[in-house]
């Protein structure tokens, strides 16, 4: 599988997982120059920007270890642009992270949600 195929597959699994958690998926792969949000969703009254990381092995670390300070800053920049674009105002929004980890089982990944990664 190419990196793009792996990413898309992981995002598909993340969307299914998030829907089971009660999230409503609004859009996927929102891009601006200098940033991308994998999934934009609503969780109750909150707008949620979700980063998804899919890994087949831990050769390059655990999926959640990919969330560096720089990556979080880039996600926030893109999220703020989106919030302004849709005129969200002062209502709540946050960044969540979904890890899709196939390292232990190639058929059944371990999917983990970390809410509000900026806290």
C-alpha positions as CSV (number, residue, x, y, z in Angstrom):
1,X,0.0,0.0,0.0
2,X,1.2,3.5,-0.8
3,X,1.4,6.2,1.9
4,X,-1.7,7.8,0.3
5,X,-3.6,4.6,0.3
6,X,-2.6,3.8,3.9
7,X,-3.7,7.3,5.0
8,X,-7.1,7.1,3.2
9,X,-7.7,3.6,4.7
10,X,-6.9,4.9,8.2
11,X,-9.2,7.9,7.7
12,X,-12.0,5.6,6.6
13,X,-11.6,3.5,9.7
14,X,-11.3,6.7,11.9
15,X,-14.6,8.0,10.4
16,X,-16.4,4.8,11.2
17,X,-15.0,4.8,14.7
18,X,-15.9,8.5,15.3
19,X,-19.4,7.9,14.0
20,X,-19.8,5.2,16.6
21,X,-18.7,7.7,19.2
22,X,-21.5,10.1,18.2
23,X,-19.4,12.4,15.9
24,X,-21.0,13.8,12.8
25,X,-18.5,13.9,9.9
26,X,-18.7,17.2,8.0
27,X,-15.8,16.9,5.6
28,X,-12.5,15.2,4.9
29,X,-9.1,16.4,3.8
30,X,-9.8,20.1,4.1
31,X,-6.7,21.9,2.7
32,X,-5.4,25.4,2.6
33,X,-1.9,26.5,1.6
34,X,0.3,25.4,4.4
35,X,-2.1,23.0,6.1
36,X,-4.6,20.1,6.0
37,X,-7.2,18.8,8.4
38,X,-7.9,15.1,7.9
39,X,-11.5,15.2,9.3
40,X,-13.8,18.0,10.3
41,X,-16.6,16.8,12.5
42,X,-19.1,17.9,15.1
43,X,-19.3,16.3,18.6
44,X,-22.4,17.7,20.3
45,X,-22.1,21.5,20.0
46,X,-18.3,21.5,19.4
47,X,-16.6,21.7,16.0
48,X,-13.8,19.1,16.0
49,X,-10.7,19.0,13.8
50,X,-9.3,15.5,13.7
51,X,-5.8,14.4,12.8
52,X,-5.4,10.7,11.9
53,X,-2.2,8.8,11.9
54,X,-2.1,5.2,10.6
55,X,0.9,2.9,11.2
56,X,1.6,-0.6,10.1
57,X,4.6,-0.9,12.4
58,X,6.4,0.9,15.2
59,X,9.6,1.3,13.3
60,X,9.1,5.1,13.3
61,X,7.4,5.2,16.7
62,X,3.8,5.0,17.9
63,X,1.2,6.9,15.9
64,X,0.6,9.4,18.8
65,X,4.3,10.3,18.8
66,X,3.8,12.0,15.5
67,X,1.9,14.8,17.2
68,X,4.8,17.3,17.6
69,X,4.4,20.9,18.8
70,X,5.0,22.0,15.2
71,X,2.3,19.7,13.8
72,X,-0.2,21.0,16.5
73,X,0.6,24.6,15.6
74,X,0.0,23.9,11.9
75,X,-3.3,22.1,12.6
76,X,-4.4,25.1,14.8
77,X,-3.6,27.5,12.0
78,X,-5.7,25.6,9.5
79,X,-8.5,25.1,12.1
80,X,-8.6,28.8,12.8
81,X,-8.8,29.6,9.1
82,X,-11.8,27.1,8.8
83,X,-13.5,28.6,11.8
84,X,-13.3,32.1,10.3
85,X,-14.4,30.9,6.9
86,X,-17.6,29.4,8.2
87,X,-18.2,32.3,10.7
88,X,-18.2,29.9,13.7
89,X,-17.6,32.9,16.1
90,X,-16.8,32.2,19.7
91,X,-18.3,28.8,19.9
92,X,-16.3,25.8,21.0
93,X,-13.8,24.0,18.7
94,X,-11.0,21.6,19.5
95,X,-8.4,19.3,18.0
96,X,-8.7,15.6,18.5
97,X,-6.3,12.8,17.4
98,X,-7.1,9.3,16.1
99,X,-4.5,6.6,16.1
100,X,-5.0,3.6,13.8
101,X,-2.4,1.0,14.7
102,X,-1.9,-2.2,12.7
103,X,1.4,-3.2,14.4
104,X,-0.1,-6.0,16.5
105,X,-2.7,-7.2,14.0
106,X,-2.8,-6.6,10.2
107,X,-6.5,-7.5,10.2
108,X,-7.8,-5.7,13.3
109,X,-6.2,-2.4,14.1
110,X,-6.2,-0.8,17.5
111,X,-8.0,2.5,17.1
112,X,-7.6,5.2,19.9
113,X,-9.2,8.6,20.3
114,X,-7.4,11.4,22.1
115,X,-9.7,14.3,22.7
116,X,-8.5,17.9,22.8
117,X,-4.8,17.4,22.1
118,X,-4.0,21.0,22.9
119,X,-4.8,20.7,26.6
